[in-house]
Amino acid sequence: VAQADVLFMLWRLPPVLGLSIAKRLEPIVEVLSGERVGLDADVLRQVVRVCPHVFLFNADRLARAILFLERLGLAPEHIRVVLRRYPFLLCTSPERRDEVLQFLHSVGVAGPDAALVVR
């Protein structure tokens, strides 16, 4: 990680200094870069730059955000594309994500069609 990236994150989100690396930061990085999503370092850096608040959530909340994208029918390679373009989706509340999903279903957009809307 480049020093400039760390400084930028600290400037945007000073509370990250008080978080445990082992208990908070590493599990989040593992969820995002692990087998299920597989974000590479560049995309992970972009996600953190756009939405540093991702570190204020627990790993379970991020896993639920990823589950939301999977429920839309997105394959892991498409989830990577979506998170590169719209990293704020990780920081969206579960209630808001459910509202979006319900809306898409109410207008007849489901499964692969819903995935196309997000991609």
N, C-alpha and C positions, 0 to 999 in steps of 0.2 A: 504494500500500500504506500502510495506516495505521500510525502509529508504534506504537500498542498491539499490533498484529499482529506487528511485527518484534520488539518487546520480549518478547512471549509466546513466540515461536519461539526466541529466544536463551535465554530462561529454561529452556525445555524441552530445547533441543539446543545447548549452548554450542559444540560443535565446528564448527558451521556458520560461525562467524567465520573459521575458517582455510581455508574452501573458496574456490576461484576462482569468481568470478561468471561469467566468460566460458566457462570450461571445465567447470564443474560445475552451477551453478545455472541459468543460461540454457538449456542443453540440456534440463534436466528440465522447466522451465516450457514450453519449446517442444513437448516430447512431450505434455504434458498439455493444453495449450491449442491445439495445432495442429489441422490438418484432420482427423486420424484420430479424435480424441476430442472436441476442441472445448470443453473446460471453460471456463466464463465465470469472471470474476474472483471472484465470490462462492463458487462451488463450489471453485475452486482454493484460495481462502483457507481454506475449511472442511477440505479435504484436508490442507493443511499444518498447520492447528491440531490436527487429530486425529492425524495421522501425520507429524510433522516429520522423521522418519527417512527419508522419501522423498528428502530431499536428500543422504543419505549413499550412495545407490545411484547407479549410472551410468544414463544415458539408455537404454542397451540393455536393462538389466534391467527398467526400467519399460515399455519397448516390449513385452517378453516377457509382462509382467503383463497388458497390454492385449490381446495376442494370445490369451492364455488366455481372456479374456472374449469375444473374437470367436469362438474355437473352441467356446464354449458356445452360439453362435448369437445373441449380442446385437448389435443394430444400434447405431451410434454414439449415438443418442439414449437408448438404454437403458443403454449403458455410462456415460453421464453420470449417470443416475439411480442406478445401482449405486454409483458412486464417491462420490456425495453421501451415500448411506446407509452405505456400508461402505468408507471410504477405506483402511482397514487392508489391504484386498486387494492394494493396491500394494506393501505391505511384507511380504507373505507370501512365504516362500521358494518357489522354483520347484518344489522337491521336494514341498512341501505342496500346491501348486496341482495338480500332476500326480496326487497321491494322491486329492484331491477329485474330479478329473475321472474317474479310474479307478473310484472308488467309485460315482459317479453312473451311469457306464456299466454297472457290474456289477449294479446294481439296475434296469437297464432305462431309466434316465433319460438321454436323449441329445438332441442337437439343440435344437429349440424347447422341449422339456420341461425340459431342463437350464437353459435361459435363464429359464424361468418360476420355477424353484427359486431362482435367484440374484436375480431382480428382486424 
